[in-house]
């Protein structure tokens, strides 16, 4: 779809073009000051984050304590 076709497709129900019709066909801006972000960094920007900080460590610590307790119980049986 070229710029004109796109412009025609955004005409609203009243028959008037939306406010962006004057810029819809312009080329995408590229900054001369800031280099483009690497795809890896861009992907990281939108990656999920650890909402429960420290949760993994707590689970690991609990698992370790349980293993120690099971080991102690097993030794007492012998």
C-alpha positions, 0 to 999 in steps of 0.5 A: 500500500503506497502513501496515497492508498493509505491516506485514502484508507484512513478517511473517517466516517464523516468523509474527512481524513484524520489529522495525520493525513499530511504526514502519513506518506513521509519517510521514517525519521532516522536520528543523526545524533543517536545510533540505531539500537541493536536488535538484541538490545531492543528485544531485551527492552521488551523482555519480561522482567523479574517481578518477584525479585529474590523469589528464585533464591528463596525457593533454592534456599527452601529446597536446600533446607528440605534436602538437609532435613531429609538427609538428617532424618534418613541418618537417624533411621540408620 
